[in-house]
Amino acid sequence: MFNNPTKILFLTTLVGGTIIAISSNSWLGAWMGLEINLLSFIPLMTNSKNLMSTEASMKYFLVQALASTILLFSVIFMHFMTQITLFMSNEIFSLLISSTLLLKMGAAPFHFWFPGVMEGLNWMNCLILMTWQKIAPLMLFSYCVKINTFTSIIIITSVIVGSLGGLNQTSMRKIMAYSSINHLGWMIAAMISGNNLWLFYFSIYSFLSVSLIFLFNTFQTFHISQGFLISNKNSIVKFSLFLLLLSLGGLPPFLGFLPKWLVIQTLTEHNLIFTITTMVITTLLTLFYYLRISFSSFLISYAELKWNNQIFFNNQSFITLTVLSTISTTGLIICTILFSLF
């Protein structure tokens, strides 16, 4: 990607679009930033050697264009309604704007496009779609989020769809997509207490996603059955996969549990007991399909191909993966010690 000047240009405007959207002081400016971001990502998605990427970019464009149209319509209509006698309450506009932003980020029940688009992309584009492309819609959504029935429904639907949707998948990209939808539910729940918590959750989620996708991309693993492609000669690599998946699932001794712990504590203070219970139960379901990925690479007996180790994996990749998995494993312990010291 970085050897191509065109890709670098679009990557720069992609980042620029997000920055414009989140730093804008009007909804029109935010809409413009989202549009720049969208039109920069489409060329990055397309690949002449892969027909599925063309289909994915078309799906992505149509859905995002629809969301942008409704957002622009809502903003203009809201502006006109404030100039004359209010026939409609601002709640309706807030609901419309929130719905379009949820559609843009792929939260349930507006998630229908997300797994299909992920399936047609390479791992690097998947990473951008799962992390960077969510920053602007999440930041804009945090401006108009309230503790009400609509927000609770979105949180509960996202965690349920994210956990149940991944159970019957064999594609690694679709599993990561449903995992992302589940984590979006947690991030929206974290917004209730303000910006700091959801930004912290998003940072930890991005770090774990980068670590996992680095591993999948290195070995070009796209399906659960390809778990055997992950090097057998070096058991630390498979152990790293296992630890990173457990951390992403939010199992207590790992770094991924820390933001979930804080979210649970915040929701308890707001007395949202039913929401917390649903979120914790669905997280256990996501842990099940993460473990299934690990078991396919650990337990299936097979003859390993000789070229597997030589082509894909080198010392630099091994050191990077070891550092990432070490941070993921010991992060919670270090944070707890630092907190108790200071």
C-alpha positions as CSV (number, residue, x, y, z in Angstrom):
1,M,0.0,0.0,0.0
2,F,2.7,2.5,1.0
3,N,4.7,2.0,-2.2
4,N,1.9,3.5,-4.2
5,P,1.7,7.4,-4.3
6,T,-2.1,7.3,-5.1
7,K,-2.8,5.2,-2.1
8,I,-0.7,7.5,0.1
9,L,-2.7,10.5,-1.2
10,F,-6.1,8.8,-0.5
11,L,-4.8,7.7,2.9
12,T,-3.9,11.3,3.8
13,T,-7.4,12.6,2.7
14,L,-9.0,9.7,4.6
15,V,-7.3,10.9,7.8
16,G,-8.0,14.6,6.9
17,G,-11.8,13.8,6.4
18,T,-12.0,12.3,9.9
19,I,-10.2,15.2,11.5
20,I,-12.5,17.7,9.7
21,A,-15.6,15.8,10.9
22,I,-14.6,15.6,14.5
23,S,-13.2,19.2,14.8
24,S,-16.1,20.9,13.0
25,N,-18.4,23.2,15.0
26,S,-21.4,22.7,12.7
27,W,-23.3,19.6,11.4
28,L,-22.7,20.7,7.9
29,G,-19.0,20.8,8.4
30,A,-19.2,17.3,10.0
31,W,-21.1,16.0,7.0
32,M,-18.5,17.4,4.7
33,G,-15.7,15.6,6.7
34,L,-17.6,12.4,6.5
35,E,-18.0,12.7,2.7
36,I,-14.3,13.4,2.2
37,N,-13.6,10.4,4.4
38,L,-16.0,8.1,2.4
39,L,-14.7,9.2,-1.0
40,S,-11.1,8.6,0.1
41,F,-11.8,5.1,1.4
42,I,-13.5,3.8,-1.8
43,P,-10.3,3.9,-4.0
44,L,-8.4,2.2,-1.1
45,M,-10.9,-0.6,-1.1
46,T,-10.9,-1.4,-4.8
47,N,-8.5,-4.0,-6.2
48,S,-8.4,-5.0,-9.9
49,K,-7.2,-8.5,-9.0
50,N,-10.1,-9.1,-6.6
51,L,-13.7,-9.0,-7.9
52,M,-15.1,-9.2,-4.3
53,S,-13.4,-5.9,-3.4
54,T,-15.3,-4.1,-6.2
55,E,-18.6,-5.5,-4.9
56,A,-17.7,-4.6,-1.3
57,S,-16.8,-1.0,-2.3
58,M,-20.1,-0.7,-4.2
59,K,-22.0,-1.9,-1.1
60,Y,-20.1,0.4,1.1
61,F,-20.6,3.4,-1.1
62,L,-24.4,2.9,-1.5
63,V,-25.0,2.5,2.3
64,Q,-22.7,5.4,3.3
65,A,-24.2,7.7,0.6
66,L,-27.7,6.8,1.9
67,A,-26.7,7.6,5.5
68,S,-25.0,10.9,4.3
69,T,-28.2,11.9,2.4
70,I,-30.4,11.4,5.4
71,L,-27.9,13.2,7.7
72,L,-27.8,16.2,5.4
73,F,-31.6,16.2,5.1
74,S,-32.0,16.0,8.9
75,V,-29.5,18.9,9.5
76,I,-31.1,21.2,6.9
77,F,-34.6,20.4,8.0
78,M,-33.7,21.0,11.7
79,H,-32.2,24.4,10.7
80,F,-35.4,25.4,8.9
81,M,-37.6,24.3,11.8
82,T,-35.7,26.5,14.3
83,Q,-36.3,29.5,12.0
84,I,-40.1,29.1,12.1
85,T,-42.6,27.8,14.7
86,L,-41.6,24.3,15.8
87,F,-44.0,21.8,14.3
88,M,-41.7,18.9,15.2
89,S,-39.7,18.4,18.4
90,N,-35.9,18.2,18.3
91,E,-36.1,14.7,19.6
92,I,-37.1,13.5,16.1
93,F,-34.1,15.2,14.5
94,S,-31.8,13.8,17.2
95,L,-33.2,10.3,16.5
96,L,-32.7,10.7,12.8
97,I,-29.1,12.0,13.1
98,S,-28.2,9.3,15.7
99,S,-29.7,6.6,13.3
100,T,-27.6,7.8,10.3
101,L,-24.4,7.8,12.4
102,L,-25.1,4.3,13.7
103,L,-25.7,3.2,10.1
104,K,-22.3,4.8,9.2
105,M,-20.4,2.9,11.9
106,G,-22.3,-0.4,11.4
107,A,-24.0,-0.8,14.8
108,A,-27.0,-3.1,15.1
109,P,-29.8,-3.0,13.9
110,F,-28.1,-1.0,11.1
111,H,-25.3,-3.5,10.7
112,F,-26.6,-5.4,7.6
113,W,-23.9,-4.1,5.3
114,F,-20.9,-4.5,7.6
115,P,-20.0,-8.3,7.5
116,G,-20.6,-8.4,3.7
117,V,-18.3,-5.5,3.1
118,M,-15.6,-7.0,5.4
119,E,-15.7,-10.3,3.5
120,G,-14.6,-8.6,0.3
121,L,-11.6,-6.7,1.7
122,N,-8.0,-7.6,2.4
123,W,-6.8,-7.5,6.1
124,M,-5.4,-4.0,6.0
125,N,-8.6,-2.5,4.6
126,C,-10.5,-4.5,7.2
127,L,-8.4,-2.9,9.9
128,I,-9.2,0.6,8.6
129,L,-12.9,-0.2,8.4
130,M,-13.0,-1.7,12.0
131,T,-11.0,1.1,13.7
132,W,-10.3,4.4,11.8
133,Q,-13.7,4.6,10.0
134,K,-15.6,4.4,13.2
135,I,-13.9,7.4,14.9
136,A,-15.8,10.2,13.2
137,P,-19.4,8.6,13.5
138,L,-18.7,7.6,17.2
139,M,-17.4,11.1,18.1
140,L,-20.4,12.8,16.4
141,F,-22.8,10.3,18.1
142,S,-21.3,11.1,21.5
143,Y,-22.5,14.7,21.0
144,C,-26.1,13.6,20.9
145,V,-26.2,10.5,23.1
146,K,-28.6,10.4,26.0
147,I,-29.6,7.8,28.6
148,N,-33.0,6.8,27.1
149,T,-34.8,3.8,25.6
150,F,-33.4,4.3,22.1
151,T,-29.8,4.1,23.4
152,S,-30.5,1.1,25.5
153,I,-32.1,-0.7,22.6
154,I,-29.1,0.0,20.4
155,I,-26.6,-1.2,23.1
156,I,-28.6,-4.5,23.7
157,T,-29.2,-5.1,20.0
158,S,-25.5,-4.6,19.1
159,V,-24.2,-6.9,21.8
160,I,-26.7,-9.6,20.9
161,V,-26.3,-9.4,17.1
162,G,-22.5,-9.3,17.6
163,S,-22.4,-12.4,19.7
164,L,-25.0,-14.6,18.0
165,G,-24.0,-13.5,14.4
166,G,-20.4,-14.8,14.8
167,L,-21.5,-18.3,16.1
168,N,-22.2,-19.8,12.7
169,Q,-19.4,-18.2,10.7
170,T,-16.3,-19.9,9.3
171,S,-14.8,-16.8,7.7
172,M,-12.3,-15.0,9.9
173,R,-13.2,-11.6,8.5
174,K,-16.9,-12.1,9.2
175,I,-16.1,-13.2,12.8
176,M,-14.0,-10.0,13.3
177,A,-16.9,-8.0,11.8
178,Y,-19.4,-9.4,14.3
179,S,-16.9,-9.0,17.1
180,S,-16.6,-5.3,16.1
181,I,-20.4,-4.9,16.3
182,N,-20.4,-6.4,19.8
183,H,-17.6,-4.0,20.9
184,L,-19.6,-1.1,19.4
185,G,-22.4,-1.9,21.8
186,W,-19.9,-1.6,24.7
187,M,-18.5,1.7,23.3
188,I,-21.9,3.2,23.0
189,A,-22.6,2.1,26.6
190,A,-19.3,3.7,27.7
191,M,-20.5,7.1,26.1
192,I,-23.0,7.4,28.9
193,S,-20.3,8.5,31.4
194,G,-18.7,10.9,28.9
195,N,-15.9,10.9,26.3
196,N,-13.0,9.6,28.3
197,L,-14.3,6.1,28.8
198,W,-15.3,5.3,25.3
199,L,-12.1,6.8,23.9
200,F,-10.1,4.5,26.3
201,Y,-12.2,1.5,25.3
202,F,-11.7,2.3,21.6
203,S,-7.9,2.7,22.1
204,I,-7.7,-0.8,23.7
205,Y,-10.0,-2.3,21.1
206,S,-7.9,-0.8,18.3
207,F,-4.6,-2.1,19.8
208,L,-6.0,-5.6,20.1
209,S,-7.5,-5.5,16.6
210,V,-4.1,-4.3,15.2
211,S,-2.3,-7.2,17.0
212,L,-4.7,-9.9,15.7
213,I,-4.9,-8.6,12.2
214,F,-1.1,-8.4,12.0
215,L,-1.0,-12.1,12.8
216,F,-3.8,-13.0,10.3
217,N,-2.3,-10.9,7.6
218,T,1.2,-12.3,8.1
219,F,0.0,-15.9,7.6
220,Q,-2.8,-14.8,5.1
221,T,-5.4,-16.6,7.2
222,F,-9.0,-15.9,6.1
223,H,-11.0,-18.9,7.4
224,I,-11.1,-21.0,10.6
225,S,-10.0,-24.1,8.7
226,Q,-6.8,-22.3,7.7
227,G,-5.6,-22.2,11.3
228,F,-3.0,-24.8,10.4
229,L,-1.2,-22.2,8.3
230,I,-0.1,-20.5,11.5
231,S,3.3,-21.8,12.2
232,N,3.6,-25.1,14.1
233,K,7.3,-25.0,14.6
234,N,7.0,-21.9,16.8
235,S,4.5,-22.6,19.5
236,I,4.8,-19.0,20.9
237,V,3.0,-17.7,17.7
238,K,0.0,-19.9,18.4
239,F,0.1,-19.1,22.0
240,S,0.1,-15.4,21.1
241,L,-3.0,-15.9,19.0
242,F,-4.7,-17.6,21.9
243,L,-3.8,-14.8,24.4
244,L,-4.8,-12.0,22.0
245,L,-8.2,-13.6,21.3
246,L,-8.9,-14.1,25.0
247,S,-7.9,-10.5,25.6
248,L,-10.2,-9.3,22.8
249,G,-13.0,-11.3,24.4
250,G,-12.4,-9.5,27.7
251,L,-11.3,-12.4,30.0
252,P,-10.2,-11.0,33.4
253,P,-6.4,-11.4,33.6
254,F,-5.9,-9.7,30.3
255,L,-5.8,-6.1,29.0
256,G,-9.2,-6.4,27.2
257,F,-11.0,-6.8,30.5
258,L,-9.9,-3.4,31.8
259,P,-12.2,-1.2,29.7
260,K,-15.1,-3.6,30.2
261,W,-14.6,-3.5,33.9
262,L,-14.8,0.3,33.8
263,V,-18.0,0.2,31.6
264,I,-19.7,-2.3,34.0
265,Q,-18.8,-0.1,37.0
266,T,-20.2,3.1,35.2
267,L,-23.5,1.3,34.2
268,T,-23.9,0.0,37.7
269,E,-23.7,3.6,39.0
270,H,-26.5,4.5,36.5
271,N,-28.5,1.5,37.7
272,L,-28.7,-0.1,34.3
273,I,-28.7,-3.7,35.6
274,F,-30.6,-5.4,32.8
275,T,-28.3,-3.8,30.2
276,I,-25.1,-4.9,32.1
277,T,-26.4,-8.5,32.5
278,T,-27.2,-8.8,28.7
279,M,-23.7,-7.4,27.8
280,V,-21.8,-9.8,30.1
281,I,-23.8,-12.9,28.9
282,T,-23.2,-12.0,25.2
283,T,-19.5,-11.4,25.8
284,L,-19.3,-15.1,27.0
285,L,-20.8,-16.1,23.6
286,T,-18.1,-14.1,21.7
287,L,-15.5,-15.8,23.8
288,F,-16.9,-19.1,22.5
289,Y,-16.2,-18.3,18.9
290,Y,-12.8,-16.8,19.7
291,L,-11.9,-20.1,21.4
292,R,-13.1,-22.0,18.4
293,I,-10.5,-20.2,16.2
294,S,-7.8,-21.2,18.7
295,F,-8.9,-24.8,18.9
296,S,-8.8,-25.1,15.1
297,S,-5.1,-24.1,15.1
298,F,-4.1,-25.9,18.3
299,L,-5.8,-29.3,18.2
300,I,-6.2,-30.3,14.5
301,S,-3.5,-32.8,13.6
302,Y,-1.9,-32.4,10.1
303,A,1.3,-32.3,8.1
304,E,2.8,-28.8,7.9
305,L,4.0,-27.4,4.6
306,K,7.7,-26.5,4.6
307,W,7.4,-23.2,2.8
308,N,4.9,-22.0,5.4
309,N,7.5,-20.9,7.9
310,Q,10.1,-19.6,5.5
311,I,7.9,-17.3,3.3
312,F,5.6,-15.7,5.8
313,F,7.4,-15.4,9.1
314,N,10.7,-13.8,10.0
315,N,12.4,-12.6,13.2
316,Q,11.1,-9.1,13.0
317,S,7.5,-10.3,12.7
318,F,8.1,-12.7,15.6
319,I,9.5,-10.0,17.9
320,T,6.6,-7.6,17.0
321,L,4.0,-10.3,17.8
322,T,5.7,-11.2,21.0
323,V,5.8,-7.6,22.2
324,L,2.1,-7.1,21.2
325,S,0.9,-10.2,23.0
326,T,3.0,-9.4,26.1
327,I,1.4,-6.0,26.4
328,S,-2.0,-7.6,25.9
329,T,-1.3,-10.2,28.6
330,T,0.3,-8.0,31.3
331,G,-1.5,-4.7,30.6
332,L,-4.2,-5.1,33.2
333,I,-1.7,-6.1,35.9
334,I,0.6,-3.1,35.1
335,C,-2.3,-0.7,35.1
336,T,-3.6,-2.0,38.4
337,I,-0.1,-1.7,40.0
338,L,0.4,1.9,38.6
339,F,-3.1,2.9,39.9
340,S,-2.3,1.6,43.4
341,L,1.0,3.4,43.5
342,F,-0.2,6.8,42.3
